[in-house]
């Protein structure tokens, strides 16, 4: 799986949720979306990449969603 593609997908999800006025709702929405629509292998690879500290280009809202709702990503 191409990690840059996963980062790009996560950023597009984050871009959609950035328009929400309630930041907590936006963070939860990102977590829910990735949990529902990404297969477990995609989520594991994405988390591994983020955990390695190499998620350059990741939107801050996506990084915050990973921190706040990590259990949904695993």
Predicted model as a PDB file, atoms N, CA, C, CB and O in Angstrom, pLDDT in the B-factor column:
MODEL        1                                                                  
ATOM      1  N   UNK A   1       0.853  -1.177   0.000  1.00 77.00           N  
ATOM      2  CA  UNK A   1       0.000   0.000   0.000  1.00 77.00           C  
ATOM      3  C   UNK A   1       0.900   1.242   0.000  1.00 77.00           C  
ATOM      4  CB  UNK A   1      -0.971  -0.003   1.235  1.00 77.00           C  
ATOM      5  O   UNK A   1       1.875   1.311   0.749  1.00 77.00           O  
ATOM      6  N   UNK A   2       0.572   2.188  -0.821  1.00 90.00           N  
ATOM      7  CA  UNK A   2       1.347   3.425  -0.935  1.00 90.00           C  
ATOM      8  C   UNK A   2       0.974   4.376   0.205  1.00 90.00           C  
ATOM      9  CB  UNK A   2       1.103   4.104  -2.316  1.00 90.00           C  
ATOM     10  O   UNK A   2      -0.150   4.872   0.277  1.00 90.00           O  
ATOM     11  N   UNK A   3       1.934   4.617   1.087  1.00 91.00           N  
ATOM     12  CA  UNK A   3       1.651   5.438   2.262  1.00 91.00           C  
ATOM     13  C   UNK A   3       1.303   6.874   1.880  1.00 91.00           C  
ATOM     14  CB  UNK A   3       2.845   5.429   3.208  1.00 91.00           C  
ATOM     15  O   UNK A   3       0.493   7.513   2.551  1.00 91.00           O  
ATOM     16  N   UNK A   4       1.901   7.379   0.822  1.00 92.00           N  
ATOM     17  CA  UNK A   4       1.565   8.747   0.406  1.00 92.00           C  
ATOM     18  C   UNK A   4       0.111   8.834  -0.039  1.00 92.00           C  
ATOM     19  CB  UNK A   4       2.495   9.211  -0.731  1.00 92.00           C  
ATOM     20  O   UNK A   4      -0.540   9.860   0.156  1.00 92.00           O  
ATOM     21  N   UNK A   5      -0.394   7.771  -0.631  1.00 95.00           N  
ATOM     22  CA  UNK A   5      -1.807   7.727  -1.003  1.00 95.00           C  
ATOM     23  C   UNK A   5      -2.688   7.740   0.246  1.00 95.00           C  
ATOM     24  CB  UNK A   5      -2.105   6.475  -1.856  1.00 95.00           C  
ATOM     25  O   UNK A   5      -3.706   8.431   0.279  1.00 95.00           O  
ATOM     26  N   UNK A   6      -2.300   6.980   1.272  1.00 95.00           N  
ATOM     27  CA  UNK A   6      -3.073   6.963   2.523  1.00 95.00           C  
ATOM     28  C   UNK A   6      -3.058   8.335   3.192  1.00 95.00           C  
ATOM     29  CB  UNK A   6      -2.514   5.900   3.490  1.00 95.00           C  
ATOM     30  O   UNK A   6      -4.085   8.800   3.686  1.00 95.00           O  
ATOM     31  N   UNK A   7      -1.910   8.972   3.206  1.00 96.00           N  
ATOM     32  CA  UNK A   7      -1.812  10.317   3.790  1.00 96.00           C  
ATOM     33  C   UNK A   7      -2.701  11.273   3.004  1.00 96.00           C  
ATOM     34  CB  UNK A   7      -0.333  10.822   3.794  1.00 96.00           C  
ATOM     35  O   UNK A   7      -3.417  12.087   3.588  1.00 96.00           O  
ATOM     36  N   UNK A   8      -2.654  11.172   1.683  1.00 97.00           N  
ATOM     37  CA  UNK A   8      -3.499  12.026   0.847  1.00 97.00           C  
ATOM     38  C   UNK A   8      -4.981  11.795   1.094  1.00 97.00           C  
ATOM     39  CB  UNK A   8      -3.187  11.793  -0.613  1.00 97.00           C  
ATOM     40  O   UNK A   8      -5.761  12.745   1.166  1.00 97.00           O  
ATOM     41  N   UNK A   9      -5.368  10.532   1.223  1.00 97.00           N  
ATOM     42  CA  UNK A   9      -6.772  10.208   1.510  1.00 97.00           C  
ATOM     43  C   UNK A   9      -7.180  10.781   2.868  1.00 97.00           C  
ATOM     44  CB  UNK A   9      -6.998   8.671   1.485  1.00 97.00           C  
ATOM     45  O   UNK A   9      -8.247  11.382   3.002  1.00 97.00           O  
ATOM     46  N   UNK A  10      -6.325  10.591   3.869  1.00 97.00           N  
ATOM     47  CA  UNK A  10      -6.623  11.106   5.205  1.00 97.00           C  
ATOM     48  C   UNK A  10      -6.748  12.628   5.175  1.00 97.00           C  
ATOM     49  CB  UNK A  10      -5.531  10.678   6.208  1.00 97.00           C  
ATOM     50  O   UNK A  10      -7.617  13.195   5.837  1.00 97.00           O  
ATOM     51  N   UNK A  11      -5.889  13.281   4.415  1.00 98.00           N  
ATOM     52  CA  UNK A  11      -5.951  14.736   4.307  1.00 98.00           C  
ATOM     53  C   UNK A  11      -7.242  15.197   3.641  1.00 98.00           C  
ATOM     54  CB  UNK A  11      -4.753  15.256   3.529  1.00 98.00           C  
ATOM     55  O   UNK A  11      -7.806  16.217   4.038  1.00 98.00           O  
ATOM     56  N   UNK A  12      -7.717  14.472   2.643  1.00 98.00           N  
ATOM     57  CA  UNK A  12      -8.984  14.847   2.000  1.00 98.00           C  
ATOM     58  C   UNK A  12     -10.155  14.687   2.973  1.00 98.00           C  
ATOM     59  CB  UNK A  12      -9.223  13.989   0.735  1.00 98.00           C  
ATOM     60  O   UNK A  12     -11.082  15.498   2.981  1.00 98.00           O  
ATOM     61  N   UNK A  13     -10.103  13.645   3.782  1.00 98.00           N  
ATOM     62  CA  UNK A  13     -11.132  13.468   4.814  1.00 98.00           C  
ATOM     63  C   UNK A  13     -11.052  14.635   5.798  1.00 98.00           C  
ATOM     64  CB  UNK A  13     -10.957  12.099   5.559  1.00 98.00           C  
ATOM     65  O   UNK A  13     -12.069  15.230   6.153  1.00 98.00           O  
ATOM     66  N   UNK A  14      -9.844  14.950   6.228  1.00 98.00           N  
ATOM     67  CA  UNK A  14      -9.647  16.063   7.152  1.00 98.00           C  
ATOM     68  C   UNK A  14     -10.102  17.389   6.567  1.00 98.00           C  
ATOM     69  CB  UNK A  14      -8.195  16.156   7.547  1.00 98.00           C  
ATOM     70  O   UNK A  14     -10.677  18.219   7.271  1.00 98.00           O  
ATOM     71  N   UNK A  15      -9.850  17.587   5.296  1.00 98.00           N  
ATOM     72  CA  UNK A  15     -10.258  18.831   4.636  1.00 98.00           C  
ATOM     73  C   UNK A  15     -11.778  18.993   4.696  1.00 98.00           C  
ATOM     74  CB  UNK A  15      -9.774  18.851   3.164  1.00 98.00           C  
ATOM     75  O   UNK A  15     -12.279  20.093   4.929  1.00 98.00           O  
ATOM     76  N   UNK A  16     -12.504  17.904   4.486  1.00 98.00           N  
ATOM     77  CA  UNK A  16     -13.962  17.965   4.575  1.00 98.00           C  
ATOM     78  C   UNK A  16     -14.393  18.364   5.989  1.00 98.00           C  
ATOM     79  CB  UNK A  16     -14.586  16.604   4.186  1.00 98.00           C  
ATOM     80  O   UNK A  16     -15.232  19.249   6.160  1.00 98.00           O  
ATOM     81  N   UNK A  17     -13.824  17.715   6.987  1.00 98.00           N  
ATOM     82  CA  UNK A  17     -14.257  17.944   8.363  1.00 98.00           C  
ATOM     83  C   UNK A  17     -13.758  19.266   8.945  1.00 98.00           C  
ATOM     84  CB  UNK A  17     -13.792  16.813   9.229  1.00 98.00           C  
ATOM     85  O   UNK A  17     -14.268  19.711   9.973  1.00 98.00           O  
ATOM     86  N   UNK A  18     -12.779  19.896   8.315  1.00 96.00           N  
ATOM     87  CA  UNK A  18     -12.305  21.203   8.798  1.00 96.00           C  
ATOM     88  C   UNK A  18     -13.400  22.263   8.757  1.00 96.00           C  
ATOM     89  CB  UNK A  18     -11.115  21.668   7.968  1.00 96.00           C  
ATOM     90  O   UNK A  18     -13.333  23.255   9.483  1.00 96.00           O  
ATOM     91  N   UNK A  19     -14.393  22.061   7.921  1.00 95.00           N  
ATOM     92  CA  UNK A  19     -15.474  23.044   7.802  1.00 95.00           C  
ATOM     93  C   UNK A  19     -16.458  22.984   8.974  1.00 95.00           C  
ATOM     94  CB  UNK A  19     -16.222  22.829   6.501  1.00 95.00           C  
ATOM     95  O   UNK A  19     -17.287  23.881   9.127  1.00 95.00           O  
ATOM     96  N   UNK A  20     -16.376  21.947   9.792  1.00 97.00           N  
ATOM     97  CA  UNK A  20     -17.280  21.820  10.936  1.00 97.00           C  
ATOM     98  C   UNK A  20     -16.935  22.885  11.978  1.00 97.00           C  
ATOM     99  CB  UNK A  20     -17.194  20.394  11.557  1.00 97.00           C  
ATOM    100  O   UNK A  20     -15.763  23.116  12.275  1.00 97.00           O  
ATOM    101  N   UNK A  21     -17.949  23.519  12.523  1.00 97.00           N  
ATOM    102  CA  UNK A  21     -17.702  24.541  13.544  1.00 97.00           C  
ATOM    103  C   UNK A  21     -17.316  23.922  14.891  1.00 97.00           C  
ATOM    104  CB  UNK A  21     -18.941  25.422  13.714  1.00 97.00           C  
ATOM    105  O   UNK A  21     -16.632  24.563  15.688  1.00 97.00           O  
ATOM    106  N   UNK A  22     -17.742  22.698  15.152  1.00 98.00           N  
ATOM    107  CA  UNK A  22     -17.419  21.994  16.396  1.00 98.00           C  
ATOM    108  C   UNK A  22     -16.198  21.100  16.139  1.00 98.00           C  
ATOM    109  CB  UNK A  22     -18.648  21.144  16.908  1.00 98.00           C  
ATOM    110  O   UNK A  22     -16.296  20.069  15.474  1.00 98.00           O  
ATOM    111  N   UNK A  23     -15.053  21.515  16.678  1.00 97.00           N  
ATOM    112  CA  UNK A  23     -13.804  20.779  16.412  1.00 97.00           C  
ATOM    113  C   UNK A  23     -13.855  19.352  16.938  1.00 97.00           C  
ATOM    114  CB  UNK A  23     -12.620  21.508  17.037  1.00 97.00           C  
ATOM    115  O   UNK A  23     -13.351  18.440  16.281  1.00 97.00           O  
ATOM    116  N   UNK A  24     -14.451  19.135  18.109  1.00 97.00           N  
ATOM    117  CA  UNK A  24     -14.551  17.781  18.646  1.00 97.00           C  
ATOM    118  C   UNK A  24     -15.367  16.881  17.725  1.00 97.00           C  
ATOM    119  CB  UNK A  24     -15.174  17.807  20.041  1.00 97.00           C  
ATOM    120  O   UNK A  24     -15.037  15.713  17.522  1.00 97.00           O  
ATOM    121  N   UNK A  25     -16.430  17.440  17.177  1.00 97.00           N  
ATOM    122  CA  UNK A  25     -17.256  16.685  16.230  1.00 97.00           C  
ATOM    123  C   UNK A  25     -16.446  16.366  14.963  1.00 97.00           C  
ATOM    124  CB  UNK A  25     -18.544  17.486  15.866  1.00 97.00           C  
ATOM    125  O   UNK A  25     -16.566  15.276  14.404  1.00 97.00           O  
ATOM    126  N   UNK A  26     -15.639  17.305  14.526  1.00 98.00           N  
ATOM    127  CA  UNK A  26     -14.806  17.094  13.345  1.00 98.00           C  
ATOM    128  C   UNK A  26     -13.784  15.983  13.585  1.00 98.00           C  
ATOM    129  CB  UNK A  26     -14.091  18.395  12.958  1.00 98.00           C  
ATOM    130  O   UNK A  26     -13.601  15.113  12.734  1.00 98.00           O  
ATOM    131  N   UNK A  27     -13.123  16.012  14.734  1.00 97.00           N  
ATOM    132  CA  UNK A  27     -12.134  14.983  15.056  1.00 97.00           C  
ATOM    133  C   UNK A  27     -12.785  13.611  15.135  1.00 97.00           C  
ATOM    134  CB  UNK A  27     -11.430  15.308  16.378  1.00 97.00           C  
ATOM    135  O   UNK A  27     -12.241  12.627  14.634  1.00 97.00           O  
ATOM    136  N   UNK A  28     -13.952  13.550  15.764  1.00 97.00           N  
ATOM    137  CA  UNK A  28     -14.681  12.282  15.847  1.00 97.00           C  
ATOM    138  C   UNK A  28     -15.112  11.820  14.458  1.00 97.00           C  
ATOM    139  CB  UNK A  28     -15.912  12.423  16.768  1.00 97.00           C  
ATOM    140  O   UNK A  28     -15.074  10.626  14.161  1.00 97.00           O  
ATOM    141  N   UNK A  29     -15.515  12.748  13.617  1.00 97.00           N  
ATOM    142  CA  UNK A  29     -15.935  12.406  12.264  1.00 97.00           C  
ATOM    143  C   UNK A  29     -14.803  11.801  11.449  1.00 97.00           C  
ATOM    144  CB  UNK A  29     -16.472  13.631  11.562  1.00 97.00           C  
ATOM    145  O   UNK A  29     -15.012  10.853  10.692  1.00 97.00           O  
ATOM    146  N   UNK A  30     -13.615  12.344  11.602  1.00 97.00           N  
ATOM    147  CA  UNK A  30     -12.453  11.799  10.896  1.00 97.00           C  
ATOM    148  C   UNK A  30     -12.187  10.374  11.375  1.00 97.00           C  
ATOM    149  CB  UNK A  30     -11.199  12.694  11.117  1.00 97.00           C  
ATOM    150  O   UNK A  30     -11.999   9.464  10.568  1.00 97.00           O  
ATOM    151  N   UNK A  31     -12.173  10.190  12.693  1.00 96.00           N  
ATOM    152  CA  UNK A  31     -11.953   8.857  13.250  1.00 96.00           C  
ATOM    153  C   UNK A  31     -13.002   7.868  12.802  1.00 96.00           C  
ATOM    154  CB  UNK A  31     -11.931   8.917  14.751  1.00 96.00           C  
ATOM    155  O   UNK A  31     -12.675   6.742  12.426  1.00 96.00           O  
ATOM    156  N   UNK A  32     -14.258   8.271  12.835  1.00 96.00           N  
ATOM    157  CA  UNK A  32     -15.351   7.392  12.414  1.00 96.00           C  
ATOM    158  C   UNK A  32     -15.236   7.028  10.944  1.00 96.00           C  
ATOM    159  CB  UNK A  32     -16.698   8.053  12.680  1.00 96.00           C  
ATOM    160  O   UNK A  32     -15.420   5.870  10.570  1.00 96.00           O  
ATOM    161  N   UNK A  33     -14.932   8.012  10.112  1.00 97.00           N  
ATOM    162  CA  UNK A  33     -14.846   7.757   8.677  1.00 97.00           C  
ATOM    163  C   UNK A  33     -13.742   6.743   8.365  1.00 97.00           C  
ATOM    164  CB  UNK A  33     -14.591   9.067   7.917  1.00 97.00           C  
ATOM    165  O   UNK A  33     -13.956   5.786   7.621  1.00 97.00           O  
ATOM    166  N   UNK A  34     -12.571   6.966   8.941  1.00 96.00           N  
ATOM    167  CA  UNK A  34     -11.457   6.044   8.679  1.00 96.00           C  
ATOM    168  C   UNK A  34     -11.771   4.661   9.228  1.00 96.00           C  
ATOM    169  CB  UNK A  34     -10.149   6.577   9.300  1.00 96.00           C  
ATOM    170  O   UNK A  34     -11.441   3.655   8.600  1.00 96.00           O  
ATOM    171  N   UNK A  35     -12.396   4.602  10.380  1.00 95.00           N  
ATOM    172  CA  UNK A  35     -12.759   3.304  10.958  1.00 95.00           C  
ATOM    173  C   UNK A  35     -13.765   2.561  10.077  1.00 95.00           C  
ATOM    174  CB  UNK A  35     -13.337   3.494  12.365  1.00 95.00           C  
ATOM    175  O   UNK A  35     -13.628   1.357   9.859  1.00 95.00           O  
ATOM    176  N   UNK A  36     -14.757   3.261   9.579  1.00 96.00           N  
ATOM    177  CA  UNK A  36     -15.819   2.623   8.795  1.00 96.00           C  
ATOM    178  C   UNK A  36     -15.390   2.240   7.381  1.00 96.00           C  
ATOM    179  CB  UNK A  36     -17.005   3.538   8.718  1.00 96.00           C  
ATOM    180  O   UNK A  36     -15.786   1.191   6.873  1.00 96.00           O  
ATOM    181  N   UNK A  37     -14.584   3.087   6.747  1.00 97.00           N  
ATOM    182  CA  UNK A  37     -14.364   2.924   5.321  1.00 97.00           C  
ATOM    183  C   UNK A  37     -12.971   2.452   4.913  1.00 97.00           C  
ATOM    184  CB  UNK A  37     -14.638   4.191   4.661  1.00 97.00           C  
ATOM    185  O   UNK A  37     -12.750   2.118   3.749  1.00 97.00           O  
ATOM    186  N   UNK A  38     -12.045   2.422   5.844  1.00 96.00           N  
ATOM    187  CA  UNK A  38     -10.715   1.899   5.530  1.00 96.00           C  
ATOM    188  C   UNK A  38     -10.616   0.488   6.072  1.00 96.00           C  
ATOM    189  CB  UNK A  38      -9.590   2.804   6.121  1.00 96.00           C  
ATOM    190  O   UNK A  38     -11.076   0.208   7.179  1.00 96.00           O  
ATOM    191  N   UNK A  39     -10.023  -0.394   5.302  1.00 96.00           N  
ATOM    192  CA  UNK A  39      -9.828  -1.751   5.787  1.00 96.00           C  
ATOM    193  C   UNK A  39      -8.750  -1.752   6.877  1.00 96.00           C  
ATOM    194  CB  UNK A  39      -9.440  -2.702   4.621  1.00 96.00           C  
ATOM    195  O   UNK A  39      -7.915  -0.848   6.920  1.00 96.00           O  
ATOM    196  N   UNK A  40      -8.762  -2.753   7.750  1.00 95.00           N  
ATOM    197  CA  UNK A  40      -7.810  -2.777   8.868  1.00 95.00           C  
ATOM    198  C   UNK A  40      -6.347  -2.648   8.442  1.00 95.00           C  
ATOM    199  CB  UNK A  40      -7.982  -4.051   9.641  1.00 95.00           C  
ATOM    200  O   UNK A  40      -5.559  -1.997   9.128  1.00 95.00           O  
ATOM    201  N   UNK A  41      -5.983  -3.254   7.331  1.00 95.00           N  
ATOM    202  CA  UNK A  41      -4.597  -3.169   6.853  1.00 95.00           C  
ATOM    203  C   UNK A  41      -4.217  -1.723   6.547  1.00 95.00           C  
ATOM    204  CB  UNK A  41      -4.403  -4.044   5.598  1.00 95.00           C  
ATOM    205  O   UNK A  41      -3.102  -1.296   6.847  1.00 95.00           O  
ATOM    206  N   UNK A  42      -5.129  -0.979   5.957  1.00 95.00           N  
ATOM    207  CA  UNK A  42      -4.870   0.429   5.647  1.00 95.00           C  
ATOM    208  C   UNK A  42      -4.681   1.225   6.937  1.00 95.00           C  
ATOM    209  CB  UNK A  42      -6.027   1.028   4.808  1.00 95.00           C  
ATOM    210  O   UNK A  42      -3.763   2.037   7.048  1.00 95.00           O  
ATOM    211  N   UNK A  43      -5.566   0.981   7.917  1.00 95.00           N  
ATOM    212  CA  UNK A  43      -5.474   1.708   9.190  1.00 95.00           C  
ATOM    213  C   UNK A  43      -4.171   1.388   9.911  1.00 95.00           C  
ATOM    214  CB  UNK A  43      -6.669   1.367  10.092  1.00 95.00           C  
ATOM    215  O   UNK A  43      -3.524   2.282  10.454  1.00 95.00           O  
ATOM    216  N   UNK A  44      -3.783   0.107   9.917  1.00 93.00           N  
ATOM    217  CA  UNK A  44      -2.537  -0.293  10.592  1.00 93.00           C  
ATOM    218  C   UNK A  44      -1.322   0.368   9.939  1.00 93.00           C  
ATOM    219  CB  UNK A  44      -2.378  -1.829  10.566  1.00 93.00           C  
ATOM    220  O   UNK A  44      -0.435   0.871  10.627  1.00 93.00           O  
ATOM    221  N   UNK A  45      -1.293   0.362   8.623  1.00 93.00           N  
ATOM    222  CA  UNK A  45      -0.159   0.956   7.923  1.00 93.00           C  
ATOM    223  C   UNK A  45      -0.098   2.466   8.158  1.00 93.00           C  
ATOM    224  CB  UNK A  45      -0.246   0.658   6.422  1.00 93.00           C  
ATOM    225  O   UNK A  45       0.979   3.031   8.347  1.00 93.00           O  
ATOM    226  N   UNK A  46      -1.257   3.104   8.144  1.00 94.00           N  
ATOM    227  CA  UNK A  46      -1.323   4.537   8.390  1.00 94.00           C  
ATOM    228  C   UNK A  46      -0.839   4.865   9.799  1.00 94.00           C  
ATOM    229  CB  UNK A  46      -2.752   5.051   8.184  1.00 94.00           C  
ATOM    230  O   UNK A  46      -0.031   5.776   9.980  1.00 94.00           O  
ATOM    231  N   UNK A  47      -1.325   4.133  10.797  1.00 93.00           N  
ATOM    232  CA  UNK A  47      -0.896   4.354  12.188  1.00 93.00           C  
ATOM    233  C   UNK A  47       0.598   4.116  12.350  1.00 93.00           C  
ATOM    234  CB  UNK A  47      -1.675   3.437  13.143  1.00 93.00           C  
ATOM    235  O   UNK A  47       1.283   4.878  13.033  1.00 93.00           O  
ATOM    236  N   UNK A  48       1.095   3.073  11.732  1.00 91.00           N  
ATOM    237  CA  UNK A  48       2.517   2.768  11.817  1.00 91.00           C  
ATOM    238  C   UNK A  48       3.346   3.922  11.255  1.00 91.00           C  
ATOM    239  CB  UNK A  48       2.833   1.465  11.065  1.00 91.00           C  
ATOM    240  O   UNK A  48       4.380   4.286  11.816  1.00 91.00           O  
ATOM    241  N   UNK A  49       2.890   4.481  10.160  1.00 90.00           N  
ATOM    242  CA  UNK A  49       3.576   5.610   9.538  1.00 90.00           C  
ATOM    243  C   UNK A  49       3.535   6.843  10.448  1.00 90.00           C  
ATOM    244  CB  UNK A  49       2.943   5.933   8.171  1.00 90.00           C  
ATOM    245  O   UNK A  49       4.549   7.518  10.627  1.00 90.00           O  
ATOM    246  N   UNK A  50       2.386   7.128  11.008  1.00 91.00           N  
ATOM    247  CA  UNK A  50       2.248   8.274  11.910  1.00 91.00           C  
ATOM    248  C   UNK A  50       3.109   8.069  13.158  1.00 91.00           C  
ATOM    249  CB  UNK A  50       0.762   8.484  12.307  1.00 91.00           C  
ATOM    250  O   UNK A  50       3.788   8.991  13.609  1.00 91.00           O  
ATOM    251  N   UNK A  51       3.077   6.860  13.709  1.00 89.00           N  
ATOM    252  CA  UNK A  51       3.850   6.561  14.911  1.00 89.00           C  
ATOM    253  C   UNK A  51       5.357   6.683  14.677  1.00 89.00           C  
ATOM    254  CB  UNK A  51       3.520   5.163  15.403  1.00 89.00           C  
ATOM    255  O   UNK A  51       6.112   6.992  15.599  1.00 89.00           O  
ATOM    256  N   UNK A  52       5.782   6.442  13.453  1.00 90.00           N  
ATOM    257  CA  UNK A  52       7.205   6.543  13.127  1.00 90.00           C  
ATOM    258  C   UNK A  52       7.648   8.000  13.009  1.00 90.00           C  
ATOM    259  CB  UNK A  52       7.504   5.799  11.825  1.00 90.00           C  
ATOM    260  O   UNK A  52       8.835   8.286  12.856  1.00 90.00           O  
ATOM    261  N   UNK A  53       6.682   8.915  13.081  1.00 84.00           N  
ATOM    262  CA  UNK A  53       7.007  10.333  13.015  1.00 84.00           C  
ATOM    263  C   UNK A  53       7.333  10.809  11.615  1.00 84.00           C  
ATOM    264  CB  UNK A  53       8.155  10.629  13.914  1.00 84.00           C  
ATOM    265  O   UNK A  53       7.984  11.838  11.435  1.00 84.00           O  
ATOM    266  N   UNK A  54       6.882  10.061  10.627  1.00 72.00           N  
ATOM    267  CA  UNK A  54       7.227  10.395   9.243  1.00 72.00           C  
ATOM    268  C   UNK A  54       6.012  10.830   8.433  1.00 72.00           C  
ATOM    269  CB  UNK A  54       7.888   9.207   8.572  1.00 72.00           C  
ATOM    270  O   UNK A  54       6.016  10.709   7.208  1.00 72.00           O  
ATOM    271  N   UNK A  55       5.000  11.319   9.076  1.00 71.00           N  
ATOM    272  CA  UNK A  55       3.772  11.706   8.381  1.00 71.00           C  
ATOM    273  C   UNK A  55       3.844  13.150   7.903  1.00 71.00           C  
ATOM    274  CB  UNK A  55       2.558  11.516   9.293  1.00 71.00           C  
ATOM    275  O   UNK A  55       2.984  13.968   8.228  1.00 71.00           O  
ATOM    276  N   UNK A  56       4.875  13.448   7.133  1.00 78.00           N  
ATOM    277  CA  UNK A  56       5.010  14.784   6.576  1.00 78.00           C  
ATOM    278  C   UNK A  56       3.817  15.092   5.692  1.00 78.00           C  
ATOM    279  CB  UNK A  56       6.320  14.921   5.785  1.00 78.00           C  
ATOM    280  O   UNK A  56       3.325  14.227   4.968  1.00 78.00           O  
ATOM    281  N   UNK A  57       3.362  16.324   5.758  1.00 86.00           N  
ATOM    282  CA  UNK A  57       2.255  16.735   4.915  1.00 86.00           C  
ATOM    283  C   UNK A  57       0.886  16.400   5.474  1.00 86.00           C  
ATOM    284  CB  UNK A  57       2.398  16.119   3.589  1.00 86.00           C  
ATOM    285  O   UNK A  57      -0.127  16.709   4.847  1.00 86.00           O  
ATOM    286  N   UNK A  58       0.836  15.775   6.637  1.00 94.00           N  
ATOM    287  CA  UNK A  58      -0.448  15.429   7.237  1.00 94.00           C  
ATOM    288  C   UNK A  58      -1.083  16.685   7.826  1.00 94.00           C  
ATOM    289  CB  UNK A  58      -0.276  14.336   8.328  1.00 94.00           C  
ATOM    290  O   UNK A  58      -0.444  17.419   8.579  1.00 94.00           O  
ATOM    291  N   UNK A  59      -2.329  16.921   7.479  1.00 95.00           N  
ATOM    292  CA  UNK A  59      -3.041  18.092   8.006  1.00 95.00           C  
ATOM    293  C   UNK A  59      -3.092  18.006   9.532  1.00 95.00           C  
ATOM    294  CB  UNK A  59      -4.485  18.185   7.410  1.00 95.00           C  
ATOM    295  O   UNK A  59      -3.278  16.924  10.089  1.00 95.00           O  
ATOM    296  N   UNK A  60      -2.926  19.143  10.204  1.00 94.00           N  
ATOM    297  CA  UNK A  60      -2.971  19.136  11.674  1.00 94.00           C  
ATOM    298  C   UNK A  60      -4.256  18.528  12.231  1.00 94.00           C  
ATOM    299  CB  UNK A  60      -2.820  20.548  12.196  1.00 94.00           C  
ATOM    300  O   UNK A  60      -4.221  17.846  13.256  1.00 94.00           O  
ATOM    301  N   UNK A  61      -5.384  18.765  11.572  1.00 97.00           N  
ATOM    302  CA  UNK A  61      -6.641  18.220  12.088  1.00 97.00           C  
ATOM    303  C   UNK A  61      -6.642  16.692  12.039  1.00 97.00           C  
ATOM    304  CB  UNK A  61      -7.830  18.772  11.288  1.00 97.00           C  
ATOM    305  O   UNK A  61      -7.244  16.048  12.898  1.00 97.00           O  
ATOM    306  N   UNK A  62      -5.981  16.115  11.055  1.00 96.00           N  
ATOM    307  CA  UNK A  62      -5.899  14.653  10.958  1.00 96.00           C  
ATOM    308  C   UNK A  62      -4.980  14.122  12.053  1.00 96.00           C  
ATOM    309  CB  UNK A  62      -5.385  14.213   9.553  1.00 96.00           C  
ATOM    310  O   UNK A  62      -5.293  13.126  12.705  1.00 96.00           O  
ATOM    311  N   UNK A  63      -3.848  14.788  12.251  1.00 93.00           N  
ATOM    312  CA  UNK A  63      -2.939  14.379  13.327  1.00 93.00           C  
ATOM    313  C   UNK A  63      -3.640  14.459  14.678  1.00 93.00           C  
ATOM    314  CB  UNK A  63      -1.669  15.258  13.332  1.00 93.00           C  
ATOM    315  O   UNK A  63      -3.476  13.572  15.515  1.00 93.00           O  
ATOM    316  N   UNK A  64      -4.420  15.514  14.895  1.00 94.00           N  
ATOM    317  CA  UNK A  64      -5.176  15.652  16.147  1.00 94.00           C  
ATOM    318  C   UNK A  64      -6.224  14.558  16.281  1.00 94.00           C  
ATOM    319  CB  UNK A  64      -5.848  17.027  16.219  1.00 94.00           C  
ATOM    320  O   UNK A  64      -6.455  14.052  17.379  1.00 94.00           O  
ATOM    321  N   UNK A  65      -6.859  14.189  15.177  1.00 95.00           N  
ATOM    322  CA  UNK A  65      -7.866  13.123  15.210  1.00 95.00           C  
ATOM    323  C   UNK A  65      -7.226  11.786  15.580  1.00 95.00           C  
ATOM    324  CB  UNK A  65      -8.578  13.011  13.847  1.00 95.00           C  
ATOM    325  O   UNK A  65      -7.812  10.997  16.321  1.00 95.00           O  
ATOM    326  N   UNK A  66      -6.036  11.537  15.066  1.00 94.00           N  
ATOM    327  CA  UNK A  66      -5.333  10.296  15.404  1.00 94.00           C  
ATOM    328  C   UNK A  66      -5.054  10.275  16.901  1.00 94.00           C  
ATOM    329  CB  UNK A  66      -4.008  10.161  14.593  1.00 94.00           C  
ATOM    330  O   UNK A  66      -5.261   9.253  17.556  1.00 94.00           O  
ATOM    331  N   UNK A  67      -4.592  11.375  17.438  1.00 91.00           N  
ATOM    332  CA  UNK A  67      -4.298  11.442  18.881  1.00 91.00           C  
ATOM    333  C   UNK A  67      -5.565  11.277  19.727  1.00 91.00           C  
ATOM    334  CB  UNK A  67      -3.618  12.780  19.223  1.00 91.00           C  
ATOM    335  O   UNK A  67      -5.564  10.558  20.727  1.00 91.00           O  
ATOM    336  N   UNK A  68      -6.639  11.948  19.315  1.00 94.00           N  
ATOM    337  CA  UNK A  68      -7.860  11.956  20.126  1.00 94.00           C  
ATOM    338  C   UNK A  68      -8.684  10.686  20.000  1.00 94.00           C  
ATOM    339  CB  UNK A  68      -8.708  13.126  19.747  1.00 94.00           C  
ATOM    340  O   UNK A  68      -9.384  10.301  20.937  1.00 94.00           O  
ATOM    341  N   UNK A  69      -8.604  10.031  18.843  1.00 92.00           N  
ATOM    342  CA  UNK A  69      -9.480   8.873  18.587  1.00 92.00           C  
ATOM    343  C   UNK A  69      -8.694   7.676  18.076  1.00 92.00           C  
ATOM    344  CB  UNK A  69     -10.569   9.240  17.577  1.00 92.00           C  
ATOM    345  O   UNK A  69      -9.145   6.940  17.199  1.00 92.00           O  
ATOM    346  N   UNK A  70      -7.522   7.502  18.641  1.00 89.00           N  
ATOM    347  CA  UNK A  70      -6.625   6.435  18.190  1.00 89.00           C  
ATOM    348  C   UNK A  70      -7.271   5.044  18.215  1.00 89.00           C  
ATOM    349  CB  UNK A  70      -5.385   6.424  19.050  1.00 89.00           C  
ATOM    350  O   UNK A  70      -7.007   4.223  17.336  1.00 89.00           O  
ATOM    351  N   UNK A  71      -8.099   4.782  19.200  1.00 88.00           N  
ATOM    352  CA  UNK A  71      -8.708   3.455  19.306  1.00 88.00           C  
ATOM    353  C   UNK A  71      -9.565   3.128  18.087  1.00 88.00           C  
ATOM    354  CB  UNK A  71      -9.553   3.364  20.572  1.00 88.00           C  
ATOM    355  O   UNK A  71      -9.726   1.955  17.748  1.00 88.00           O  
ATOM    356  N   UNK A  72     -10.116   4.137  17.424  1.00 82.00           N  
ATOM    357  CA  UNK A  72     -10.908   3.894  16.222  1.00 82.00           C  
ATOM    358  C   UNK A  72     -10.036   3.567  15.023  1.00 82.00           C  
ATOM    359  CB  UNK A  72     -11.769   5.097  15.913  1.00 82.00           C  
ATOM    360  O   UNK A  72     -10.494   2.924  14.078  1.00 82.00           O  
ATOM    361  N   UNK A  73      -8.787   4.003  15.052  1.00 77.00           N  
ATOM    362  CA  UNK A  73      -7.893   3.766  13.937  1.00 77.00           C  
ATOM    363  C   UNK A  73      -7.276   2.378  14.016  1.00 77.00           C  
ATOM    364  CB  UNK A  73      -6.808   4.824  13.899  1.00 77.00           C  
ATOM    365  O   UNK A  73      -6.920   1.800  12.989  1.00 77.00           O  
ATOM    366  N   UNK A  74      -7.147   1.841  15.218  1.00 75.00           N  
ATOM    367  CA  UNK A  74      -6.481   0.542  15.396  1.00 75.00           C  
ATOM    368  C   UNK A  74      -7.357  -0.613  14.963  1.00 75.00           C  
ATOM    369  CB  UNK A  74      -6.077   0.352  16.844  1.00 75.00           C  
ATOM    370  O   UNK A  74      -6.943  -1.769  15.050  1.00 75.00           O  
TER     371      UNK A  74                                                      
ENDMDL                                                                          
END                                                                             
